[in-house]
């Protein structure tokens, strides 16, 4: 990013500014892949890009989808979200993933609770609420939950040299979890925040120049 900034507008990006920008950019990219609401259009029920839309989008998010966790559901049918939860993927009733627990929106809850053909006692459902996931029937006990987790904060750690210049410190740094190609998109978003408009191909070209130049 510093190389691109120097090449385009002769500026300086401090480590703290970089850490702020790169994390804003990865949050923006995650929002984009999950289906940011700005992409929705009147009469069109799905964003142009959203999680679950196709295999390519899912592949980009695979670093953030771990093995399903077990949710403990209390007597009121409530289970707290995992601490790193970002978006739901799939919900199952048992450990062998045979019985799916269906997602239902609040406006359709009455219909599902009063459906004589497909009762929730034998075909459980869940709702997404602000603090908890709500299940019917309430005595479900446990559920297996696969979800997209929030990415770890990216940190370029450093220590100051005797000349006051920041020197990379691997011990205090946190590497990105994204695939390399997706990091190019995130870097492009971060550069746009500082008004450097580049495409991913140009960023990749700059990266090759840096490697070849030994910088």
C-alpha positions in Angstrom: 0.0 0.0 0.0 2.9 2.4 0.8 4.4 1.6 -2.6 1.2 2.3 -4.4 0.7 5.6 -2.5 4.2 6.7 -3.3 3.8 5.8 -6.9 0.5 7.7 -7.3 0.5 10.7 -4.9 3.7 10.8 -2.8 2.2 10.3 0.6 3.2 8.4 3.8 1.1 5.8 5.5 1.9 5.2 9.1 1.6 1.7 10.6 -1.4 2.8 12.7 -3.1 4.3 9.6 -2.5 1.1 7.7 -3.9 -1.1 10.5 -7.0 1.1 10.6 -7.5 1.2 6.8 -6.9 -2.5 6.1 -9.4 -3.5 8.8 -12.0 -1.1 7.5 -11.4 -2.6 4.0 -11.7 -6.2 5.1 -15.0 -5.4 7.0 -16.3 -3.8 3.8 -15.2 -6.8 1.7 -16.9 -9.2 4.1 -20.1 -7.2 4.0 -19.9 -7.2 0.2 -19.6 -11.0 0.1 -22.4 -11.6 2.6 -24.7 -9.4 0.6 -24.6 -5.7 1.6 -28.1 -4.2 1.6 -26.9 -1.3 -0.7 -26.9 -3.9 -3.6 -30.6 -4.7 -3.3 -32.8 -3.3 -5.9 -36.6 -2.8 -5.9 -38.3 -6.0 -7.1 -35.1 -8.0 -6.8 -35.0 -10.2 -3.7 -31.2 -10.8 -3.8 -28.1 -8.7 -3.9 -25.8 -8.9 -6.9 -23.3 -10.7 -4.7 -24.2 -12.6 -1.6 -23.2 -15.6 0.5 -24.8 -18.8 -0.7 -25.4 -17.4 -4.2 -22.7 -19.5 -5.9 -19.7 -21.6 -5.3 -17.2 -18.8 -6.0 -18.5 -16.5 -3.3 -18.6 -19.5 -0.8 -15.0 -20.3 -1.7 -13.9 -16.8 -0.8 -15.4 -17.2 2.6 -14.2 -20.8 3.4 -11.4 -19.5 5.6 -14.1 -18.3 7.9 -16.3 -21.4 8.0 -15.2 -23.9 10.6 -16.7 -27.3 11.6 -20.2 -26.9 13.0 -20.5 -26.1 16.7 -23.0 -27.5 19.2 -25.5 -24.9 20.4 -27.1 -25.5 23.9 -30.7 -24.5 23.8 -32.3 -23.5 27.0 -35.9 -24.3 28.2 -37.2 -21.1 26.5 -35.8 -22.3 23.2 -33.0 -19.8 23.1 -29.3 -20.2 22.3 -26.6 -17.5 22.3 -24.6 -16.7 19.2 -21.0 -17.9 19.0 -18.8 -15.0 20.0 -17.2 -14.7 16.5 -20.5 -15.1 14.6 -21.0 -13.1 11.4 -23.7 -15.0 9.4 -25.6 -18.3 9.4 -24.6 -21.1 7.1 -26.6 -24.3 8.1 -28.4 -25.7 11.1 -28.9 -29.3 11.9 -30.8 -31.2 14.6 -28.3 -33.9 15.3 -24.7 -34.8 15.0 -25.0 -36.8 11.8 -26.5 -33.8 9.9 -29.6 -35.7 8.8 -32.3 -33.5 10.1 -32.1 -29.9 9.0 -33.5 -27.1 11.2 -35.1 -24.5 8.9 -34.7 -20.8 9.1 -37.9 -18.8 9.4 -38.4 -15.0 9.4 -40.5 -13.4 12.1 -43.3 -12.5 9.7 -43.8 -16.2 8.8 -43.6 -17.6 12.3 -47.4 -17.8 12.9 -47.9 -19.9 9.7 -45.2 -22.4 10.7 -46.4 -22.7 14.3 -49.9 -23.5 13.1 -49.1 -25.7 10.1 -50.9 -29.0 10.6 -49.1 -30.7 7.6 -45.5 -29.7 8.6 -45.5 -29.3 12.4 -42.4 -27.8 14.1 -42.5 -30.8 16.6 -41.1 -33.0 13.8 -39.6 -30.3 11.6 -37.9 -27.8 13.8 -37.3 -24.1 12.9 -35.2 -21.3 14.2 -35.3 -17.5 14.1 -32.5 -14.9 14.1 -33.0 -12.3 16.9 -30.8 -9.6 18.3 -29.1 -11.5 21.1 -30.2 -15.1 20.7 -31.2 -17.7 18.1 -34.8 -18.8 18.9 -35.9 -22.4 18.3 -39.2 -24.2 18.0 -39.9 -26.6 19.5 -38.4 -25.0 22.6 -37.3 -28.4 24.0 -35.0 -29.2 21.1 -32.0 -29.3 23.6 -29.1 -28.9 21.2 -28.4 -28.1 17.5 -25.4 -28.2 15.2 -24.6 -24.8 13.8 -22.4 -24.0 10.8 -21.7 -20.3 10.4 -19.4 -17.6 8.9 -17.2 -16.1 11.5 -15.8 -12.6 11.7 -12.2 -12.3 10.4 -9.5 -11.7 12.9 -8.2 -8.1 13.1 -5.2 -7.6 10.8 -2.2 -6.1 12.6 1.1 -4.9 11.1 3.1 -4.9 14.4 6.2 -2.9 14.7 8.9 -1.5 17.0 10.7 1.8 16.5 14.3 1.7 15.4 17.0 3.9 17.1 16.2 6.4 14.3 12.5 6.4 15.1 11.5 4.4 12.0 8.9 1.6 12.4 10.4 -1.9 11.9 8.2 -4.9 11.3 7.7 -7.1 14.3 6.3 -10.6 13.6 5.7 -11.3 17.3 3.0 -8.5 17.6 1.6 -8.9 14.1 -1.6 -10.8 13.0 -1.6 -12.1 9.4 -4.8 -12.0 7.3 -6.9 -15.1 7.0 -8.0 -14.3 3.4 -6.7 -16.0 0.3 -4.0 -14.0 -1.5 -6.3 -13.1 -4.4 -8.9 -11.8 -2.1 -6.3 -9.7 -0.2 -5.7 -7.8 -3.5 -9.4 -6.8 -3.5 -9.1 -5.7 0.2 -6.0 -3.7 -0.5 -7.8 -2.0 -3.5 -10.6 -1.0 -1.1 -8.1 0.3 1.5 -6.3 2.4 -1.2 -9.6 3.9 -2.3 -10.2 5.2 1.2 -7.1 7.3 0.8 -8.2 8.2 -2.7 -5.9 6.0 -4.7 -8.0 4.3 -7.3 -6.4 1.1 -8.6 -7.6 -2.3 -9.9 -6.4 -5.6 -8.4 -4.2 -6.2 -11.4 -2.3 -3.0 -10.8 -1.8 -3.9 -7.2 -0.5 -7.3 -8.1 1.9 -5.6 -10.6 3.2 -3.4 -7.8 3.6 -6.4 -5.6 5.8 -8.1 -8.2 7.8 -4.9 -8.6 8.5 -4.8 -4.9 9.6 -8.5 -4.9 11.8 -8.1 -7.9 13.3 -4.9 -6.4 13.9 -6.5 -3.0 12.1 -3.7 -1.2 
